[in-house]
Amino acid sequence: MTAPFKPHLLAAQSSDGQAVWLTVDDRWSNDRREAEILEEEAHATIRLIDGRMLSRQGQSVRLVELEVSADFA
Protein backbone atom coordinates (compact mmCIF):
# COMPACT_ATOMS: atom_id res chain seq x y z
CA MET A 1 0.00 0.00 0.00
CA THR A 2 1.36 3.42 -0.92
CA ALA A 3 1.54 6.31 1.49
CA PRO A 4 -1.03 9.09 1.01
CA PHE A 5 0.15 12.08 -1.01
CA LYS A 6 1.26 14.98 1.18
CA PRO A 7 0.87 18.61 0.06
CA HIS A 8 3.70 19.98 -2.07
CA LEU A 9 4.91 23.28 -3.51
CA LEU A 10 6.62 23.72 -6.86
CA ALA A 11 10.07 25.27 -6.54
CA ALA A 12 12.75 26.47 -8.93
CA GLN A 13 15.94 28.47 -8.62
CA SER A 14 16.15 32.08 -9.74
CA SER A 15 19.11 33.37 -11.75
CA ASP A 16 20.69 34.67 -8.53
CA GLY A 17 20.38 31.27 -6.84
CA GLN A 18 17.34 32.01 -4.64
CA ALA A 19 14.37 29.66 -4.35
CA VAL A 20 11.25 30.78 -6.19
CA TRP A 21 7.77 29.27 -5.94
CA LEU A 22 5.08 28.77 -8.59
CA THR A 23 1.83 30.61 -7.84
CA VAL A 24 -1.73 29.77 -8.91
CA ASP A 25 -1.52 32.45 -11.62
CA ASP A 26 1.69 30.97 -13.13
CA ARG A 27 4.13 33.49 -11.67
CA TRP A 28 7.39 32.68 -9.92
CA SER A 29 7.43 34.37 -6.51
CA ASN A 30 10.23 34.81 -3.98
CA ASP A 31 7.59 34.60 -1.23
CA ARG A 32 6.78 31.01 -0.30
CA ARG A 33 3.45 32.14 1.16
CA GLU A 34 2.26 33.00 -2.37
CA ALA A 35 2.97 29.48 -3.66
CA GLU A 36 0.20 27.25 -4.91
CA ILE A 37 -0.34 24.35 -2.50
CA LEU A 38 -0.67 21.11 -4.46
CA GLU A 39 -2.80 18.65 -2.52
CA GLU A 40 -3.43 15.94 -5.13
CA GLU A 41 -0.73 13.89 -6.82
CA ALA A 42 -2.24 14.14 -10.32
CA HIS A 43 -2.55 17.92 -10.07
CA ALA A 44 1.02 18.16 -8.75
CA THR A 45 2.27 16.19 -11.76
CA ILE A 46 0.45 18.51 -14.17
CA ARG A 47 1.78 21.60 -12.40
CA LEU A 48 5.31 20.16 -12.50
CA ILE A 49 5.00 19.96 -16.28
CA ASP A 50 3.58 23.52 -16.34
CA GLY A 51 6.46 24.73 -14.18
CA ARG A 52 9.02 23.21 -16.49
CA MET A 53 7.36 24.95 -19.43
CA LEU A 54 7.34 28.29 -17.57
CA SER A 55 10.93 28.06 -16.35
CA ARG A 56 14.01 29.25 -18.11
CA GLN A 57 15.80 26.65 -20.19
CA GLY A 58 17.97 24.50 -17.95
CA GLN A 59 16.35 25.74 -14.75
CA SER A 60 15.72 22.98 -12.23
CA VAL A 61 12.04 22.66 -11.23
CA ARG A 62 11.00 20.28 -8.47
CA LEU A 63 8.18 19.39 -6.12
CA VAL A 64 8.95 20.16 -2.48
CA GLU A 65 6.92 18.61 0.32
CA LEU A 66 5.11 21.30 2.29
CA GLU A 67 6.33 21.57 5.85
CA VAL A 68 3.66 23.00 8.13
CA SER A 69 4.83 26.18 9.82
CA ALA A 70 3.34 29.39 11.13
CA ASP A 71 3.31 30.67 7.50
CA PHE A 72 0.94 27.89 6.41
CA ALA A 73 -0.97 27.14 9.60
C-alpha positions as CSV (number, residue, x, y, z in Angstrom):
1,M,0.0,0.0,0.0
2,T,1.4,3.4,-0.9
3,A,1.5,6.3,1.5
4,P,-1.0,9.1,1.0
5,F,0.1,12.1,-1.0
6,K,1.3,15.0,1.2
7,P,0.9,18.6,0.1
8,H,3.7,20.0,-2.1
9,L,4.9,23.3,-3.5
10,L,6.6,23.7,-6.9
11,A,10.1,25.3,-6.5
12,A,12.7,26.5,-8.9
13,Q,15.9,28.5,-8.6
14,S,16.2,32.1,-9.7
15,S,19.1,33.4,-11.8
16,D,20.7,34.7,-8.5
17,G,20.4,31.3,-6.8
18,Q,17.3,32.0,-4.6
19,A,14.4,29.7,-4.4
20,V,11.2,30.8,-6.2
21,W,7.8,29.3,-5.9
22,L,5.1,28.8,-8.6
23,T,1.8,30.6,-7.8
24,V,-1.7,29.8,-8.9
25,D,-1.5,32.4,-11.6
26,D,1.7,31.0,-13.1
27,R,4.1,33.5,-11.7
28,W,7.4,32.7,-9.9
29,S,7.4,34.4,-6.5
30,N,10.2,34.8,-4.0
31,D,7.6,34.6,-1.2
32,R,6.8,31.0,-0.3
33,R,3.5,32.1,1.2
34,E,2.3,33.0,-2.4
35,A,3.0,29.5,-3.7
36,E,0.2,27.3,-4.9
37,I,-0.3,24.3,-2.5
38,L,-0.7,21.1,-4.5
39,E,-2.8,18.6,-2.5
40,E,-3.4,15.9,-5.1
41,E,-0.7,13.9,-6.8
42,A,-2.2,14.1,-10.3
43,H,-2.5,17.9,-10.1
44,A,1.0,18.2,-8.7
45,T,2.3,16.2,-11.8
46,I,0.5,18.5,-14.2
47,R,1.8,21.6,-12.4
48,L,5.3,20.2,-12.5
49,I,5.0,20.0,-16.3
50,D,3.6,23.5,-16.3
51,G,6.5,24.7,-14.2
52,R,9.0,23.2,-16.5
53,M,7.4,25.0,-19.4
54,L,7.3,28.3,-17.6
55,S,10.9,28.1,-16.3
56,R,14.0,29.3,-18.1
57,Q,15.8,26.6,-20.2
58,G,18.0,24.5,-18.0
59,Q,16.3,25.7,-14.7
60,S,15.7,23.0,-12.2
61,V,12.0,22.7,-11.2
62,R,11.0,20.3,-8.5
63,L,8.2,19.4,-6.1
64,V,9.0,20.2,-2.5
65,E,6.9,18.6,0.3
66,L,5.1,21.3,2.3
67,E,6.3,21.6,5.9
68,V,3.7,23.0,8.1
69,S,4.8,26.2,9.8
70,A,3.3,29.4,11.1
71,D,3.3,30.7,7.5
72,F,0.9,27.9,6.4
73,A,-1.0,27.1,9.6
